[in-house]
């Protein structure tokens, strides 16, 4: 099935290949990030220094200043250790998958980041590979969505309408795609109100900031956790990620539709006034030639004619070597004031 007016055809095989390659890159990248950044040792049986110190102090009846300072330092160390363990425990495969997704789409919420040098180095190479792959996939999906909408609109116009102006399908396609994008933003806001108890405005703000790849990171769905103790919330969170991906494709389709409409309008303008453009070019060329000739005319006259003006105002020609006057003797010039 083709769209002859735009010279673009549906290529489902190519589209499936691009989506498959993008998914493979995403899954492999998430696995590598998880292996590089997650905790390498099991700290569940680790006994923190503060706990031991508290047990020893509990056996005492008196607490010296030195013991208190040691206890405070131990508490601080324990807090730091717990924060580090919590950070390392976040690098599950699901969270790593969400992190790799934010890299590929250039959203970059900033809720997670690699801390090991291996993870930081891999993040650079993964970005160089995954961002172009995701971009190609999103553009391809957006083109197919825009093309499908244009074909459907033209089919409806030919079937139920008559006398439709040429080029109006592109404008209608842009409007329909934009309305689809607005509906997705509204639905995303409703969905996030269930996952994170946000207000409707906060949900719209989060969804638009995400699909526009701005990604401030002030709002992140379920704090970047794809899993939850509530199974319905887990499904909603994962569906939100899928909706954001579709929103990226629809936004790309909106841009494609607007671009196609602008190109169609430019094509119509060029077809309507080709003669005017040709005449204008000819006039401009003639003006350039005329300016060139007139600018060198005084110099040529001064070299060709070497006469003088008499007191009566007559022009007295010089006689050339053949005895002929350069101008007729009956020509006069205006008297010199």
Secondary structure, DSSP 8 states (H G I E B T S, - for coil): -EETTTTEE--HHHHHHHHHHHHHHHHHHHHHHHHHHS-SS--TT---HHHHHHHHHHT-S---HHHHHHHHHHHHHHHHHHHHHHHHHT--HHHHHHHHHHHHTT----S----SHHHHHHHHHHHHHHHHHHHHHHHHHHHHHHHHHHHHHHHHHHHH--S--TTHHHHHHHHHHHHHHHHHHHHHHHHHHHHS---HHHHHHHHHHHHTT---SSS-GGGG-S--SSHHHHHHHHHHHHHHHHHHHHHHHHHHHHHHHHHHHHHHHHHHSHHHHHHHHHHHHHHHHHHHHHHHHHHHHHHH---EE-TTSBEE--B-TTS-BSS-TT-B-----
